[in-house]
Amino acid sequence: MRVISIVMLAAALGLPIAASSATAPAVHIKNDAFEPHTLTISAGQTVTFTNDDDDAHTVTANDGSFDSKGLDTNGVWRHAFTKPGTYPYFCQLHPFMKGTIVVNGGGS
């Protein structure tokens, strides 16, 4: 209840409110797919990739710029996307699994 009151007060005063970890960008690997398939974030944000599958998977950029190596079941890997652009990726162990991170420019 106290947190809600603080958030409401900050909003009423027009103060910035930091995003909670519950809203941090995340991709889950389940049923041999990346969910969501496409994730749009702002430059500078870190995406958490979690393997919720029974099989090992990787998160590997098509251009080789990032690679999680093997993620076992319940494995977690994080990657910071610092530059705007479109970053297609796939699983090296299951090449049919594909996803995309779209990074928008930061700031106003």
Phi and psi in degrees as a GROMACS rama.xvg file:
@    title "Ramachandran Plot"
@    xaxis  label "Phi"
@    yaxis  label "Psi"
@TYPE xy
-64.1507  -41.2373  ARG-2
-62.8986  -41.7121  VAL-3
-61.19  -42.7116  ILE-4
-62.503  -41.2094  SER-5
-66.0574  -43.2834  ILE-6
-63.643  -42.9001  VAL-7
-63.7344  -41.7697  MET-8
-64.1844  -45.3429  LEU-9
-60.923  -42.0062  ALA-10
-64.4675  -42.7642  ALA-11
-63.2232  -33.4192  ALA-12
-86.9213  -2.94152  LEU-13
74.7031  23.2484  GLY-14
-84.3116  148.935  LEU-15
-66.9783  146.207  PRO-16
-118.58  122.984  ILE-17
-69.5047  142.183  ALA-18
-70.0033  142.517  ALA-19
-81.5606  165.198  SER-20
-63.5552  -20.3529  SER-21
-67.3489  -22.7501  ALA-22
-103.848  7.08022  THR-23
-64.03  142.495  ALA-24
-61.0076  132.822  PRO-25
-146.358  146.338  ALA-26
-124.776  130.958  VAL-27
-107.107  140.8  HIS-28
-104.562  112.718  ILE-29
-153.595  148.156  LYS-30
54.6699  40.2457  ASN-31
54.8495  42.9809  ASP-32
-152.106  155.238  ALA-33
-92.9354  127.698  PHE-34
-125.903  119.102  GLU-35
-74.9245  159.149  PRO-36
-65.3873  -41.0249  HIS-37
-124.71  129.923  THR-38
-124.432  128.583  LEU-39
-107.006  128.495  THR-40
-134.545  176.439  ILE-41
-98.9804  149.998  SER-42
-54.3088  137.319  ALA-43
96.8971  -11.929  GLY-44
-81.4741  152.861  GLN-45
-107.303  131.812  THR-46
-101.425  133.784  VAL-47
-99.6817  124.46  THR-48
-106.173  125.847  PHE-49
-123.728  128.767  THR-50
-88.6363  104.291  ASN-51
-97.4934  12.6043  ASP-52
-96.6427  166.129  ASP-53
-80.3033  -18.3444  ASP-54
-101.004  156.689  ASP-55
-72.8725  149.569  ALA-56
-144.28  166.085  HIS-57
-125.492  162.792  THR-58
-120.746  103.219  VAL-59
-127.346  123.242  THR-60
-63.968  141.389  ALA-61
-56.1841  -35.07  ASN-62
-92.1351  4.95943  ASP-63
78.1894  8.39024  GLY-64
-72.7464  -19.3497  SER-65
-147.874  153.189  PHE-66
-158.985  123.981  ASP-67
-78.3004  -13.8518  SER-68
63.9827  -168.738  LYS-69
-72.2342  130.664  GLY-70
-110.444  114.248  LEU-71
-74.6473  176.105  ASP-72
-53.7555  133.007  THR-73
69.9281  7.71859  ASN-74
-69.7127  146.082  GLY-75
-127.885  138.617  VAL-76
-140.804  139.902  TRP-77
-120.919  144.568  ARG-78
-141.001  130.521  HIS-79
-89.1649  129.54  ALA-80
-104.558  105.631  PHE-81
-94.7395  -20.5639  THR-82
-117.973  139.151  LYS-83
-59.5411  148.312  PRO-84
154.3  -176.637  GLY-85
-114.884  126.043  THR-86
-119.702  91.0031  TYR-87
-74.255  144.519  PRO-88
-144.175  169.172  TYR-89
-152.906  175.829  PHE-90
-100.86  121.982  CYS-91
-63.5164  -29.7377  GLN-92
-80.2108  -24.0987  LEU-93
-139.233  78.5667  HIS-94
-57.8145  -16.5243  PRO-95
-72.2564  -16.5467  PHE-96
-82.8482  118.071  MET-97
-135.406  151.064  LYS-98
-151.427  172.924  GLY-99
-143.393  135.128  THR-100
-107.851  125.403  ILE-101
-107.09  121.351  VAL-102
-110.731  115.808  VAL-103
-86.5687  156.761  ASN-104
-62.8612  146.472  GLY-105
-88.7935  167.599  GLY-106
73.0258  177.87  GLY-107
